[in-house]
Amino acid sequence: MKRQAEEVDFLMIYEHKVRELENLCLIKYELERRGYKVVIKHIEDEEALDAVKPIYHAKVVTTMACYQNASLEWHAKDFVSFDKVIDMQWENIVYPKDERAGVFKNYTGIGREVVRVSWGEANKRRLLKAAHMDERNIKVVGHVGMDFLRSSLRGYYMSREALFKQYGLPMDKKVLLFASPFYADNLTEQYIAGMCKRHGDDWRDYYAFMMQSEKTILEWMEKLCNDRDDIVVIYRPHPGHIGKHMSEVAERCPNFKVISEKSVKQWILASDIIYTGNSSTIVEAFFADKMCYLLFPYEVTDGYELKLISKGEKIRSYEQFYQSAVGQGGPFPISREAINDIYLVDDVPSYVKFADMAEEVLRDSSYALTREQLGSYRKKQPVGVKIQKMLQKQDWFYDRYRKMLADENCHNKWIEKQRALRRQKAERNKRFVIESTNEQEIAAIVQKIAAQLDEKR
């Protein structure tokens, strides 16, 4: 019997759990409340990796980012077919050097054709000027993540007491949160070369800036922890980037903690003072009504300082850092006007605006990608691979193939090659284990959201 792909209205694909999952669950809550079928999957979900033909047919797929053909091929793999694409563009704020036409983050190929989320008017201007996108495909809806900092959803997060108990943190000490913008200090040369290919060879200089900055900031924090036992520093790594130096400080200082779990908003709400660097985390602190300082012991590599950050007051020395930690605070380092240009802030929650937009895209056939566009984004494959994929789409062949893979007594050259490829794939994707989720976890998040919002309707 031929297996049929499951029909869904929206299939939402995410990469980093702490950055995206809660936001997608909030959207899922609203779209399901309106009667739509919504599925959330991690980009390296086991089900997606093993598929040789669509498990789902989605009327609309939402992606983490759709810069070019390879981005969409990575998201879709073989496990989903679709009609339309909405790019969530979680990396909405780009480096100034990325505002030139033709660079990686200004889209090529299929990346020019999809519907794209913009948090505010500043990014929309960039997409029109540098990426030359169709204005109709740019949807300014704000940042859904900021909705969790509205009063209607504040109760979604754990209380400070419950959170600190879970992580063994003292209630009677001042807690400083550093939301790190730095990549890990143990990146491979292959990874660095890949980033240079995307952003230019000067990304290597920017990486050196990050490593130098992190080293100095860790020295500041270790000195503060040794001088003040009434302070606890929580170092939250950039998603997916836990390095060795931060762990070494944690081993030496009992009041310095490295914690990557839970969203940054959870930690912002529970902490006393927030710190960050070349990062949009300062905006989340702003919406949470928490003081946030910018730590910049060195000047940023030319072209890489975010425009929002360039307008802010910065801490340059340990003495300034110490005073910010023990003093009475001061004015917020970035003006409300600068923030408002980048984030759409009004009385209507962004998840509602997103759902309105998603309904429009779903219902309007003019947003559908053409047959030519849908056929253009995949890389051309060797004839042998094409034949194998065609055969694997036949249920009788695929069932036989899976049995041969599982049969330890089967050792022909082709099967051994397939086993080796699967082992390589499993090894490559080990880093995604902490990012993956399941239907039960998603359902629990949606239920927790519903408990807050349904009560207030």
N, C-alpha and C positions, 0 to 999 in steps of 0.2 A: 504494500500500500504506500502511495506517495505521501511523504511528509509535507504538510503545508506550513508555511511561515505564519506565525501568530500576527494578527493585525492589531496595531496600536496606533493611537492618534499621535502621541509624542514619545520618542525614545531619547532620553537625556543621558549623554555620555560625559563622564568627568575624569579628571586626572588626579588632582590632589584632594584628598578627603577633607582635610581641615580647612581648605580654601573654598571648596565648592559644594560639598554634600548637603550641608544644612540649607544652603541657599536653594538648591534644586528641590529639596524636600518641601520647602515653603511654597515654591511654584507648583509642585505636584499637588500639594494640599488644595491650592486655589483652583487649579485646572480640574481636578477630580470633583471638587465641589460643584463645578459647572457641568459635570457629566462626561468628561473626557477620560480616555484610558491612557495612563502615563506609566512608563517603565524607566527606571534609572539603572545604568550599568557603568562599571568602571572600565576604562579604556583598555585594560589588559585583563579583563574578566576571563576566567578559564573557559567559559562557554563561548566567548567571542574568539579566543585564540584557537580553539579546536574546530571551529565551524568551517565547512567547505562550501556551504551554501546558506542563504538567509534563514535564520531562525525567526527573525522578526521582519515584517514589512511595516515601516513607520511612515505615516503621512508626512510627519515633520521630525527630523533629527536635530537635536541641539548639540553642538560641539564645544569643547573647551576653547579651541581656537582653530581658525581655518585660514591659514596664511597663504597656502598654495595647494596644488594637487596632492602633494605628499601628506599634508596635514589631514585632508579628508580621507585619503586611503588608510592612514593609520587609525583614524576613528572608526571607519566603516568596516574595514577588513572584509571578510566574506560573510559576516554574521547578520548583516542588516541590508535590506534594500529600502529605498526611500524616494520621496517625491520632492521634498523641500528641505532646506537647511537654514537654521538660525545659529549664527556664531555668537556664543555668549561673550567672547572676547574678555576673559578674566584679566588679561594683561592690557587693560584699557589705557593705562598711563604708560607712555613710552619715553625712551631717552630722547633728548632734543635732536641728536644725530639721526634718529629714526623718523624725523618729520620731513626728510627729503624724499622726493619721488624715487621709486625704484628699489628702496631698501627692503629687507626681509619682512618687516612688520607693516609694510604698506601694500602687501597682497599682489599676487599674480595668479594667472590661470583661474581655476574654479573659485579661488578666494575673492575674486572681484564680483562674482555673480550671486553670492549667498546674501541672506538678510543678516545684518550685523547690529548687535546691541551697542549703544553708546551710553556711557553713564551721564555725560553732560554735553554742553555745547562746544567745549574746547576740543574734545575728541572728534565731534562731528565736523568741525572746521578742518581738522587735520585730514580726515578721511576724504573730504571733498577736494581739498587742495593738493595733497600729496599722493593719495591713493586713487583719485579720480573716480570714486564710487558714484553710483546712481543714488541721488539724494533720497529717493523713495525707499531704498533698501537700508537706510540708516535710521535706526529706531532709538530715539533718546528716551530712556525709561528710568534712568537712575541706576544705582547699585542696590540690588536686592539684599545684599548682606547688611546694609545699613538699616533695613527694616527691623532687624533683631534688636536694635538699640532704641527703637520707639517704645513708648510706654506700654503699648498693647502687647509687646512680646518680651518685655524685660523679665517677666516671670518664667520664661522658657529656660533660662540658665540656672545652674546650680547656685545656691547661696554661697557666700564667701566661707561660711562655717562648714558646709557640706563639702565644698571643693577642697579646702585646706585639710580637712580630716582625711579625705581620700588620698591626698598626696603627702600626708605627714608634715604639713607646714604649720608653724606656730601662729596662733591667733593674736598674740600680744606684741608682734613685731611689725615694723613698717616694711611693706613688700614693694619692691621695685621690679617692674617688668621691662626687659629689653627684648623687643621684637626685632630679631636680626634680619637685615636685608642682605647678608653676606652668603655667597655660595660656600660650599664645604671646602675645608683646607686640604682635602685629600683627593681632589679631582684628578682623573687620569688625563694624560696628554691627548688621548683620543677625544675626550669630552671637551677639552679646551679648544682643540682644533675645530671641532664641530661648532662651537660658539663663535669662533673667529670667522668661520665660513658664513654664519648667519649675519653677524654684526660688523665684521671687519677685523683686520689684524690687531687694531688697537684694543679689542676686547681683552687681549692678554695683559695690556697695561691696566685696564680697569680691574681685572682679577687681582693683579698685584696690589692695586690700591685697596681692594677689599681685604686682602690678607694682611696688609700692613695696618689697616684701620682696626680690623678685628683683634690683632695682636695687642695693640695699644689699649683698646677698650677693655679687653679681658684683663690687662694689667691694672687699669683703673678699678675695675670691679673687684678684683682679688684684693687690692690694697684697701678698698672701702670695707669689704667683708672682714678683713683682718683688724681694721681700726674700729669698726662699729658692730658689735654683736647684737645690737638691737635692730639690725637691718637684714633682710633676706633679699637676695637678688635671684630672680627667675630669668634664665636665659632661654628664650624660645627660638630655636633654629628656624631659618628660612625653610619653608616646606620642602622636604626631600633632601635636605642638606645638613646632616649632622656630622660635624668634623671632630678631629681628635683633640685639638687644643682646648676647646670648651670643656670636654670631658676630663681633661687633666686638671683644670682649675676646680671642677666639681669634686674631684678626689681629694684635693688639698684643703678645700674650704667647705665646711658643713653647712654654711649659710649661703652657698651658691648652688643653685639647682638648674639642671638642664632638663626641660620638659617640652616635648614636642606634641604631646597629645592635646586634644580638644582645640576648638577654634580660638583664634587670637581674641575674638570679641569676649569669650568667656573669661579669659585672663585679664583683659582690659577692665572689665566690670569689677573683678575681684581685687585688683591691685590698687595700691595707693598712688603711685606715680608711674608713668609710662615713658619709655625711651625708645627711640628708633634712629635710623639713619636715612639713607636715600630710598625711602619707602613711603607708600601711601597709607601705612598703618596710622600715621598721625591724624588722618581724616577720621578713622574709626574712633580714635581717642576723642577727637573733637565732638563727634556725634554722641559719644558716651558721657560727655561733660567731664572728662578727666584731663589732668594736666599731662602734656607730652613734651619732652625735650628732644632736640635733634643733636646727636653726638657725631661730630665731624672733626677728629683730630688732624685730618689732612685734607687738602683740596682734592675735589673729585676730578678724575680723568676728564679732560676736555670732551664735551659732547655727551657725557653720561649723567650729569646731574639733572634730576627731574625738575621741570620748570616750577612746579608747586613748591618743591624744597628750596629752590634757588632764592625764593622770596622770603625764606624764613630766617629767624635768628638761630644761631648755632652755638653749641658748646665746643670749645677748642682745647681746653686744658683740664687736668685733673682737679685743679682748684675750683673751677667753675662747676665741674661735675659733682664734686663734694658738696658745694653750697646748694646745688639744686636738690640733692638728696636729703639734706638735713635742714634746709631753710624753709621759708614760708611760701616759696613759689613766686611767680610773676605773671606777666601777660602771656597769652598763648602765642607761640612763635610764628604762626601763620594767620593772616587775616581771614575773616569770614568771607569777604568778597573774592579772594583768591580761591577759596574752597568751593564757593558756589558756582564758579565758572566751570569746574571740572565735574562736579556732582550735582545732578538735578535734585534739588531739595524743595519739596512742597508738602502739602497736607495729604496727598494721595500716596499710599505706600507703593514702592516700586514693584513689589510682587503683583499688585493689582494691575498696574500699568503694563507689566510684562505679559500677564495673562490676557489682557485686552488685545495687545499686539499679537500674541501667539494665535488667538482666535482669528484675527484678521488674516494672518498668513495661512492658517489652516483652511479657511473658507474661500480665499481668493485664489483662483487657479493661475492668475498671472504671476504668482510667486514661484510656481513650479519650475524646476530646472528642466531644460529641454533634453530630448533623448541624446543629442550630440554632447551636451554638457555632462550628462550622467555617464556617458561612455568615454569621456576624455580624461578623467582625473586619475585613472589607474595606470601604473607603469606597464610598458610593453614587456611581456614575458616570453622566454624561449618557447619554441613549439612543444618541446617535451613536457614542460610545466603546464602549458595550456591543455594538452591532451590529458594529463593526469588529473587536472582540476575538473575537466569535463566528465571524466569517468567517475571521479569521486562524488559528483553531484547526483549520480545514479545510486539509488538506495541499495540495490543488490550489490554493487561494487563496493560502496562505502562500508556496508556491514561486513563484507568479506575482508576488506582492508583492515578494519578494526580488530577482527578476530586474528588475523595474521600478526598484527602488532603485539597482541596480547599473548600469542603462542610462543613460549620460550624455545620451543623446538624448531621454530621457523627461522632460518638463517640465510635466506637468499640475499644477494647484494642490494637489491632495491629496498627491501624491508629494513635491512641494517642501516641504510642511508636515511630512511625515514625516521628510524629510532634516534639516530644521531642528531638529526635536525630538531626533533622534539626535545631532546636533552638540552641542546643549545638554547632553544627558546625558553625552556623552563629556567635555565641558569640566568639568562638575560633578564628575566622578569621577576627574579627573586626580590628585587628592590620594591616591587609593587605590592608585596604581601600585606604590608601595613596599610596600604591604601584601599584594598578591596573591601567589599561589604557584602551583605546578603539582604534578602527580602525582609527578614525579621527585623534587622537593624533599621532599615529604611522605614518600615511600618511603625516602629517605635518612635522614630523622630517625627514622622508625620502626626502620629497620635499625640505626641507632646505639644506640637504646634497647635493642633486642633483644640486641645484642652485650654490653651490661652485665648485663641481667637474666637472660638465658638461661644465661649462664655461672655464675650464682649459684644457679640452681634445683637 
